[in-house]
Amino acid sequence: MSPRIAVVIPACNEEERVARCIESVAGAARTLVRAEPETTVDVILAADSCTDRTVAATREAWAAPSSRGLEQWADLTVLEGDWASAGGARQAAANHALRLGADWIASTDADTAVPQNWLSYQVERSLAGVDAVLGTVEPDPADCPEQVFRLWHLEHDLTEGHPYIHAANMGVRAGAFQAAGGFPNVECSEDEAVVGALRAHGARVESTDRIRAITSGRLRGRAALGFAYHLRNLAAQDGTRDALERGPVEGFADR
């Protein structure tokens, strides 16, 4: 039976960044299918109470010249709902993936760009018996203050076997995911919850820096305690006062 891979992406008002995410996922899907021609890829974006052009931008990116030709072996589904949290939206996308018969569920965020080998590496590790793969992320230097970017790298050791858990860069075997109970409907840290449950169920979890993703380096994030919150703390250490005067933009935490 041909393997079925799903990519789940929660999004809340990400019209400015979602195209880059979709294009990177399309590139990773193309790389996978070139290596494993019988593979099917389902990309599922859960648009959570979006009031901007996130949905339109997603579909436009999927239809763009850089993504054309995917329809033979990949499909995009956009779910629209009011889950009011990253965990709820991510689980809604995962539930859809499971209904489609996904064997492996890869997770990223709408403000993140994944590398070309992102899916092919995860499939390779799944065939080796790994139940979950945890990748690394780094903030995009294009929109992260230089000193904050430097401080972030000083406190992160991006190596094989790293201790970090990021929903923006992870993948899990569908059966293990279901046994662990999936992503809880929480504002943030749904990734830590599901990985904790996976480990409690004896799943084989592997951490790697070989599929490092680039995520938004903005200091005003969608969730009050998300990635941007940590960058804001680093900005406080650095004395970047102008960034600290602005709170989170409207997003999951404001619903």
KOLLUM-374271 format. One record per residue (C-alpha): residue number from 1; residue in one letter; z, y, x. Coordinates in nm, 2 decimals, always signed. Layout:
REM residues N
<site seq="NUM" type="a" z="Z" y="Y" x="X"/>
...
This chain:
REM residues 255
<site seq="1" type="m" z="+0.00" y="+0.00" x="+0.00"/>
<site seq="2" type="s" z="-0.09" y="+0.35" x="+0.13"/>
<site seq="3" type="p" z="+0.21" y="+0.56" x="+0.21"/>
<site seq="4" type="r" z="+0.28" y="+0.86" x="-0.01"/>
<site seq="5" type="i" z="+0.43" y="+1.16" x="+0.15"/>
<site seq="6" type="a" z="+0.58" y="+1.46" x="-0.04"/>
<site seq="7" type="v" z="+0.66" y="+1.81" x="+0.09"/>
<site seq="8" type="v" z="+0.92" y="+2.00" x="-0.12"/>
<site seq="9" type="i" z="+0.95" y="+2.38" x="-0.09"/>
<site seq="10" type="p" z="+1.18" y="+2.60" x="-0.30"/>
<site seq="11" type="a" z="+1.08" y="+2.96" x="-0.33"/>
<site seq="12" type="c" z="+1.23" y="+3.28" x="-0.48"/>
<site seq="13" type="n" z="+1.02" y="+3.59" x="-0.45"/>
<site seq="14" type="e" z="+0.84" y="+3.50" x="-0.13"/>
<site seq="15" type="e" z="+0.50" y="+3.65" x="-0.19"/>
<site seq="16" type="e" z="+0.49" y="+3.80" x="+0.16"/>
<site seq="17" type="r" z="+0.56" y="+3.48" x="+0.35"/>
<site seq="18" type="v" z="+0.46" y="+3.18" x="+0.13"/>
<site seq="19" type="a" z="+0.10" y="+3.18" x="+0.24"/>
<site seq="20" type="r" z="+0.19" y="+3.12" x="+0.60"/>
<site seq="21" type="c" z="+0.41" y="+2.83" x="+0.49"/>
<site seq="22" type="i" z="+0.14" y="+2.67" x="+0.27"/>
<site seq="23" type="e" z="-0.12" y="+2.71" x="+0.55"/>
<site seq="24" type="s" z="+0.11" y="+2.55" x="+0.80"/>
<site seq="25" type="v" z="+0.19" y="+2.26" x="+0.57"/>
<site seq="26" type="a" z="-0.18" y="+2.21" x="+0.50"/>
<site seq="27" type="g" z="-0.24" y="+2.19" x="+0.87"/>
<site seq="28" type="a" z="+0.03" y="+1.93" x="+0.91"/>
<site seq="29" type="a" z="-0.11" y="+1.73" x="+0.63"/>
<site seq="30" type="r" z="-0.45" y="+1.74" x="+0.78"/>
<site seq="31" type="t" z="-0.31" y="+1.62" x="+1.11"/>
<site seq="32" type="l" z="-0.13" y="+1.33" x="+0.94"/>
<site seq="33" type="v" z="-0.43" y="+1.21" x="+0.74"/>
<site seq="34" type="r" z="-0.65" y="+1.22" x="+1.05"/>
<site seq="35" type="a" z="-0.40" y="+0.98" x="+1.22"/>
<site seq="36" type="e" z="-0.33" y="+0.78" x="+0.90"/>
<site seq="37" type="p" z="-0.64" y="+0.80" x="+0.68"/>
<site seq="38" type="e" z="-0.48" y="+0.60" x="+0.39"/>
<site seq="39" type="t" z="-0.19" y="+0.84" x="+0.35"/>
<site seq="40" type="t" z="-0.15" y="+1.06" x="+0.04"/>
<site seq="41" type="v" z="+0.03" y="+1.40" x="+0.06"/>
<site seq="42" type="d" z="+0.18" y="+1.58" x="-0.23"/>
<site seq="43" type="v" z="+0.29" y="+1.94" x="-0.17"/>
<site seq="44" type="i" z="+0.54" y="+2.06" x="-0.44"/>
<site seq="45" type="l" z="+0.66" y="+2.42" x="-0.45"/>
<site seq="46" type="a" z="+0.94" y="+2.50" x="-0.70"/>
<site seq="47" type="a" z="+0.92" y="+2.87" x="-0.79"/>
<site seq="48" type="d" z="+1.27" y="+2.97" x="-0.90"/>
<site seq="49" type="s" z="+1.27" y="+3.27" x="-1.14"/>
<site seq="50" type="c" z="+1.00" y="+3.45" x="-0.93"/>
<site seq="51" type="t" z="+0.92" y="+3.80" x="-1.05"/>
<site seq="52" type="d" z="+0.65" y="+3.87" x="-0.78"/>
<site seq="53" type="r" z="+0.32" y="+3.70" x="-0.68"/>
<site seq="54" type="t" z="+0.48" y="+3.39" x="-0.52"/>
<site seq="55" type="v" z="+0.30" y="+3.15" x="-0.75"/>
<site seq="56" type="a" z="-0.04" y="+3.33" x="-0.72"/>
<site seq="57" type="a" z="+0.00" y="+3.36" x="-0.34"/>
<site seq="58" type="t" z="+0.08" y="+2.99" x="-0.31"/>
<site seq="59" type="r" z="-0.23" y="+2.89" x="-0.50"/>
<site seq="60" type="e" z="-0.45" y="+3.14" x="-0.31"/>
<site seq="61" type="a" z="-0.33" y="+3.00" x="+0.02"/>
<site seq="62" type="w" z="-0.40" y="+2.64" x="-0.09"/>
<site seq="63" type="a" z="-0.75" y="+2.74" x="-0.19"/>
<site seq="64" type="a" z="-0.82" y="+2.95" x="+0.12"/>
<site seq="65" type="p" z="-1.09" y="+2.84" x="+0.37"/>
<site seq="66" type="s" z="-0.83" y="+2.72" x="+0.62"/>
<site seq="67" type="s" z="-0.69" y="+2.48" x="+0.36"/>
<site seq="68" type="r" z="-1.02" y="+2.36" x="+0.20"/>
<site seq="69" type="g" z="-1.11" y="+1.99" x="+0.20"/>
<site seq="70" type="l" z="-0.75" y="+1.88" x="+0.13"/>
<site seq="71" type="e" z="-0.83" y="+1.78" x="-0.23"/>
<site seq="72" type="q" z="-0.95" y="+1.44" x="-0.12"/>
<site seq="73" type="w" z="-0.61" y="+1.33" x="+0.01"/>
<site seq="74" type="a" z="-0.36" y="+1.61" x="-0.07"/>
<site seq="75" type="d" z="-0.25" y="+1.79" x="-0.38"/>
<site seq="76" type="l" z="-0.05" y="+2.10" x="-0.46"/>
<site seq="77" type="t" z="+0.19" y="+2.12" x="-0.76"/>
<site seq="78" type="v" z="+0.37" y="+2.45" x="-0.85"/>
<site seq="79" type="l" z="+0.67" y="+2.41" x="-1.07"/>
<site seq="80" type="e" z="+0.81" y="+2.72" x="-1.23"/>
<site seq="81" type="g" z="+1.17" y="+2.72" x="-1.35"/>
<site seq="82" type="d" z="+1.51" y="+2.89" x="-1.35"/>
<site seq="83" type="w" z="+1.73" y="+2.67" x="-1.13"/>
<site seq="84" type="a" z="+1.92" y="+2.97" x="-0.98"/>
<site seq="85" type="s" z="+1.98" y="+2.80" x="-0.65"/>
<site seq="86" type="a" z="+1.79" y="+2.67" x="-0.34"/>
<site seq="87" type="g" z="+1.95" y="+2.33" x="-0.40"/>
<site seq="88" type="g" z="+1.85" y="+2.32" x="-0.76"/>
<site seq="89" type="a" z="+1.49" y="+2.42" x="-0.69"/>
<site seq="90" type="r" z="+1.46" y="+2.18" x="-0.40"/>
<site seq="91" type="q" z="+1.59" y="+1.89" x="-0.60"/>
<site seq="92" type="a" z="+1.35" y="+1.98" x="-0.89"/>
<site seq="93" type="a" z="+1.07" y="+1.95" x="-0.64"/>
<site seq="94" type="a" z="+1.21" y="+1.62" x="-0.50"/>
<site seq="95" type="n" z="+1.25" y="+1.48" x="-0.85"/>
<site seq="96" type="h" z="+0.88" y="+1.55" x="-0.91"/>
<site seq="97" type="a" z="+0.80" y="+1.38" x="-0.58"/>
<site seq="98" type="l" z="+0.99" y="+1.07" x="-0.68"/>
<site seq="99" type="r" z="+0.81" y="+1.06" x="-1.01"/>
<site seq="100" type="l" z="+0.48" y="+1.06" x="-0.82"/>
<site seq="101" type="g" z="+0.60" y="+0.76" x="-0.62"/>
<site seq="102" type="a" z="+0.68" y="+0.93" x="-0.29"/>
<site seq="103" type="d" z="+0.79" y="+0.71" x="+0.00"/>
<site seq="104" type="w" z="+0.90" y="+0.99" x="+0.22"/>
<site seq="105" type="i" z="+1.02" y="+1.34" x="+0.13"/>
<site seq="106" type="a" z="+0.98" y="+1.63" x="+0.38"/>
<site seq="107" type="s" z="+1.16" y="+1.96" x="+0.31"/>
<site seq="108" type="t" z="+1.09" y="+2.31" x="+0.43"/>
<site seq="109" type="d" z="+1.13" y="+2.67" x="+0.30"/>
<site seq="110" type="a" z="+0.87" y="+2.92" x="+0.17"/>
<site seq="111" type="d" z="+0.95" y="+3.16" x="+0.46"/>
<site seq="112" type="t" z="+0.90" y="+2.89" x="+0.73"/>
<site seq="113" type="a" z="+0.60" y="+2.77" x="+0.92"/>
<site seq="114" type="v" z="+0.60" y="+2.41" x="+1.04"/>
<site seq="115" type="p" z="+0.41" y="+2.27" x="+1.34"/>
<site seq="116" type="q" z="+0.09" y="+2.07" x="+1.32"/>
<site seq="117" type="n" z="+0.27" y="+1.74" x="+1.41"/>
<site seq="118" type="w" z="+0.54" y="+1.80" x="+1.15"/>
<site seq="119" type="l" z="+0.44" y="+1.52" x="+0.91"/>
<site seq="120" type="s" z="+0.28" y="+1.28" x="+1.15"/>
<site seq="121" type="y" z="+0.60" y="+1.27" x="+1.37"/>
<site seq="122" type="q" z="+0.82" y="+1.20" x="+1.06"/>
<site seq="123" type="v" z="+0.59" y="+0.92" x="+0.95"/>
<site seq="124" type="e" z="+0.59" y="+0.78" x="+1.30"/>
<site seq="125" type="r" z="+0.97" y="+0.77" x="+1.30"/>
<site seq="126" type="s" z="+0.99" y="+0.63" x="+0.95"/>
<site seq="127" type="l" z="+0.78" y="+0.34" x="+1.06"/>
<site seq="128" type="a" z="+1.03" y="+0.29" x="+1.35"/>
<site seq="129" type="g" z="+1.30" y="+0.24" x="+1.09"/>
<site seq="130" type="v" z="+1.45" y="+0.60" x="+1.09"/>
<site seq="131" type="d" z="+1.58" y="+0.70" x="+0.74"/>
<site seq="132" type="a" z="+1.60" y="+1.08" x="+0.80"/>
<site seq="133" type="v" z="+1.46" y="+1.32" x="+1.06"/>
<site seq="134" type="l" z="+1.63" y="+1.65" x="+1.13"/>
<site seq="135" type="g" z="+1.42" y="+1.91" x="+1.30"/>
<site seq="136" type="t" z="+1.51" y="+2.24" x="+1.46"/>
<site seq="137" type="v" z="+1.42" y="+2.60" x="+1.36"/>
<site seq="138" type="e" z="+1.41" y="+2.93" x="+1.54"/>
<site seq="139" type="p" z="+1.39" y="+3.28" x="+1.39"/>
<site seq="140" type="d" z="+1.05" y="+3.44" x="+1.40"/>
<site seq="141" type="p" z="+1.06" y="+3.70" x="+1.68"/>
<site seq="142" type="a" z="+0.81" y="+3.91" x="+1.49"/>
<site seq="143" type="d" z="+1.07" y="+4.02" x="+1.24"/>
<site seq="144" type="c" z="+1.40" y="+3.94" x="+1.42"/>
<site seq="145" type="p" z="+1.56" y="+4.22" x="+1.63"/>
<site seq="146" type="e" z="+1.51" y="+4.13" x="+2.00"/>
<site seq="147" type="q" z="+1.88" y="+4.12" x="+2.08"/>
<site seq="148" type="v" z="+1.96" y="+3.91" x="+1.78"/>
<site seq="149" type="f" z="+1.69" y="+3.67" x="+1.87"/>
<site seq="150" type="r" z="+1.84" y="+3.65" x="+2.23"/>
<site seq="151" type="l" z="+2.19" y="+3.59" x="+2.09"/>
<site seq="152" type="w" z="+2.06" y="+3.32" x="+1.86"/>
<site seq="153" type="h" z="+1.90" y="+3.12" x="+2.14"/>
<site seq="154" type="l" z="+2.21" y="+3.16" x="+2.36"/>
<site seq="155" type="e" z="+2.43" y="+2.98" x="+2.10"/>
<site seq="156" type="h" z="+2.17" y="+2.71" x="+2.01"/>
<site seq="157" type="d" z="+2.09" y="+2.41" x="+2.22"/>
<site seq="158" type="l" z="+1.75" y="+2.30" x="+2.08"/>
<site seq="159" type="t" z="+1.72" y="+1.95" x="+2.23"/>
<site seq="160" type="e" z="+1.69" y="+1.59" x="+2.12"/>
<site seq="161" type="g" z="+2.00" y="+1.48" x="+1.94"/>
<site seq="162" type="h" z="+2.09" y="+1.83" x="+1.84"/>
<site seq="163" type="p" z="+2.38" y="+1.89" x="+1.59"/>
<site seq="164" type="y" z="+2.19" y="+2.12" x="+1.35"/>
<site seq="165" type="i" z="+2.09" y="+2.05" x="+0.99"/>
<site seq="166" type="h" z="+1.82" y="+2.27" x="+0.83"/>
<site seq="167" type="a" z="+1.66" y="+2.21" x="+0.49"/>
<site seq="168" type="a" z="+1.37" y="+2.41" x="+0.63"/>
<site seq="169" type="n" z="+1.29" y="+2.13" x="+0.86"/>
<site seq="170" type="m" z="+1.39" y="+1.78" x="+0.76"/>
<site seq="171" type="g" z="+1.25" y="+1.46" x="+0.61"/>
<site seq="172" type="v" z="+1.41" y="+1.16" x="+0.44"/>
<site seq="173" type="r" z="+1.30" y="+0.82" x="+0.32"/>
<site seq="174" type="a" z="+1.29" y="+0.83" x="-0.06"/>
<site seq="175" type="g" z="+1.51" y="+0.53" x="-0.12"/>
<site seq="176" type="a" z="+1.78" y="+0.66" x="+0.12"/>
<site seq="177" type="f" z="+1.75" y="+1.00" x="-0.05"/>
<site seq="178" type="q" z="+1.81" y="+0.85" x="-0.39"/>
<site seq="179" type="a" z="+2.10" y="+0.64" x="-0.27"/>
<site seq="180" type="a" z="+2.26" y="+0.96" x="-0.13"/>
<site seq="181" type="g" z="+2.24" y="+1.14" x="-0.46"/>
<site seq="182" type="g" z="+1.97" y="+1.40" x="-0.36"/>
<site seq="183" type="f" z="+2.02" y="+1.77" x="-0.31"/>
<site seq="184" type="p" z="+2.32" y="+1.92" x="-0.50"/>
<site seq="185" type="n" z="+2.26" y="+2.22" x="-0.72"/>
<site seq="186" type="v" z="+2.43" y="+2.47" x="-0.49"/>
<site seq="187" type="e" z="+2.34" y="+2.81" x="-0.35"/>
<site seq="188" type="c" z="+2.33" y="+2.69" x="+0.01"/>
<site seq="189" type="s" z="+2.42" y="+2.40" x="+0.24"/>
<site seq="190" type="e" z="+2.25" y="+2.15" x="+0.01"/>
<site seq="191" type="d" z="+2.10" y="+2.01" x="+0.34"/>
<site seq="192" type="e" z="+2.44" y="+1.95" x="+0.49"/>
<site seq="193" type="a" z="+2.56" y="+1.78" x="+0.17"/>
<site seq="194" type="v" z="+2.27" y="+1.54" x="+0.15"/>
<site seq="195" type="v" z="+2.28" y="+1.45" x="+0.52"/>
<site seq="196" type="g" z="+2.66" y="+1.39" x="+0.49"/>
<site seq="197" type="a" z="+2.59" y="+1.15" x="+0.20"/>
<site seq="198" type="l" z="+2.31" y="+0.98" x="+0.40"/>
<site seq="199" type="r" z="+2.54" y="+0.91" x="+0.69"/>
<site seq="200" type="a" z="+2.81" y="+0.79" x="+0.45"/>
<site seq="201" type="h" z="+2.57" y="+0.54" x="+0.31"/>
<site seq="202" type="g" z="+2.48" y="+0.41" x="+0.66"/>
<site seq="203" type="a" z="+2.14" y="+0.57" x="+0.68"/>
<site seq="204" type="r" z="+1.98" y="+0.60" x="+1.03"/>
<site seq="205" type="v" z="+1.96" y="+0.98" x="+1.09"/>
<site seq="206" type="e" z="+1.77" y="+1.12" x="+1.39"/>
<site seq="207" type="s" z="+1.78" y="+1.47" x="+1.53"/>
<site seq="208" type="t" z="+1.48" y="+1.61" x="+1.73"/>
<site seq="209" type="d" z="+1.33" y="+1.93" x="+1.87"/>
<site seq="210" type="r" z="+0.98" y="+1.78" x="+1.88"/>
<site seq="211" type="i" z="+0.89" y="+1.94" x="+1.54"/>
<site seq="212" type="r" z="+1.05" y="+2.28" x="+1.58"/>
<site seq="213" type="a" z="+0.97" y="+2.52" x="+1.29"/>
<site seq="214" type="i" z="+0.96" y="+2.90" x="+1.28"/>
<site seq="215" type="t" z="+1.15" y="+3.06" x="+1.00"/>
<site seq="216" type="s" z="+1.19" y="+3.42" x="+0.89"/>
<site seq="217" type="g" z="+1.40" y="+3.63" x="+1.13"/>
<site seq="218" type="r" z="+1.49" y="+3.88" x="+0.85"/>
<site seq="219" type="l" z="+1.84" y="+3.99" x="+0.82"/>
<site seq="220" type="r" z="+1.83" y="+4.02" x="+0.44"/>
<site seq="221" type="g" z="+1.79" y="+3.68" x="+0.30"/>
<site seq="222" type="r" z="+1.76" y="+3.51" x="-0.04"/>
<site seq="223" type="a" z="+2.10" y="+3.34" x="-0.03"/>
<site seq="224" type="a" z="+2.43" y="+3.51" x="+0.06"/>
<site seq="225" type="l" z="+2.53" y="+3.25" x="+0.31"/>
<site seq="226" type="g" z="+2.19" y="+3.13" x="+0.43"/>
<site seq="227" type="f" z="+2.00" y="+3.16" x="+0.76"/>
<site seq="228" type="a" z="+1.98" y="+3.54" x="+0.73"/>
<site seq="229" type="y" z="+2.36" y="+3.56" x="+0.69"/>
<site seq="230" type="h" z="+2.41" y="+3.40" x="+1.03"/>
<site seq="231" type="l" z="+2.15" y="+3.64" x="+1.19"/>
<site seq="232" type="r" z="+2.34" y="+3.93" x="+1.03"/>
<site seq="233" type="n" z="+2.66" y="+3.81" x="+1.20"/>
<site seq="234" type="l" z="+2.48" y="+3.81" x="+1.53"/>
<site seq="235" type="a" z="+2.36" y="+4.16" x="+1.45"/>
<site seq="236" type="a" z="+2.72" y="+4.26" x="+1.40"/>
<site seq="237" type="q" z="+2.81" y="+4.13" x="+1.74"/>
<site seq="238" type="d" z="+2.53" y="+4.33" x="+1.88"/>
<site seq="239" type="g" z="+2.62" y="+4.64" x="+1.69"/>
<site seq="240" type="t" z="+2.29" y="+4.65" x="+1.50"/>
<site seq="241" type="r" z="+2.44" y="+4.88" x="+1.23"/>
<site seq="242" type="d" z="+2.13" y="+4.96" x="+1.03"/>
<site seq="243" type="a" z="+2.08" y="+4.59" x="+0.95"/>
<site seq="244" type="l" z="+2.44" y="+4.55" x="+0.84"/>
<site seq="245" type="e" z="+2.41" y="+4.83" x="+0.58"/>
<site seq="246" type="r" z="+2.17" y="+4.63" x="+0.37"/>
<site seq="247" type="g" z="+2.28" y="+4.32" x="+0.18"/>
<site seq="248" type="p" z="+2.08" y="+4.02" x="+0.06"/>
<site seq="249" type="v" z="+1.77" y="+4.10" x="-0.14"/>
<site seq="250" type="e" z="+1.74" y="+3.96" x="-0.49"/>
<site seq="251" type="g" z="+1.72" y="+3.59" x="-0.47"/>
<site seq="252" type="f" z="+1.90" y="+3.26" x="-0.53"/>
<site seq="253" type="a" z="+2.25" y="+3.42" x="-0.49"/>
<site seq="254" type="d" z="+2.18" y="+3.69" x="-0.74"/>
<site seq="255" type="r" z="+2.10" y="+3.47" x="-1.04"/>
